[in-house]
Amino acid sequence: MEGNGGLKKFNNRGSIFVNSMYY
């Protein structure tokens, strides 16, 4: 899981998308 890297890459573009997948 890339909680740190994923959130930084999708800061504004996929904020909700990453939140749903990693959280």
C-alpha positions in Angstrom: 0.0 0.0 0.0 1.2 3.5 -0.9 -0.6 5.6 1.6 2.1 8.2 1.8 3.2 8.2 -1.9 -0.4 7.7 -3.2 -1.7 10.7 -1.2 1.1 12.9 -2.3 0.6 12.0 -6.0 -3.1 12.4 -5.9 -3.3 15.3 -3.6 -6.0 17.2 -5.4 -6.8 15.1 -8.4 -7.8 11.8 -6.8 -8.1 12.8 -3.2 -11.4 11.0 -2.7 -10.4 8.2 -5.0 -7.3 7.4 -3.0 -9.2 7.8 0.3 -11.7 5.2 -0.8 -9.0 2.7 -1.9 -6.3 3.2 0.8 -8.8 3.9 3.6 
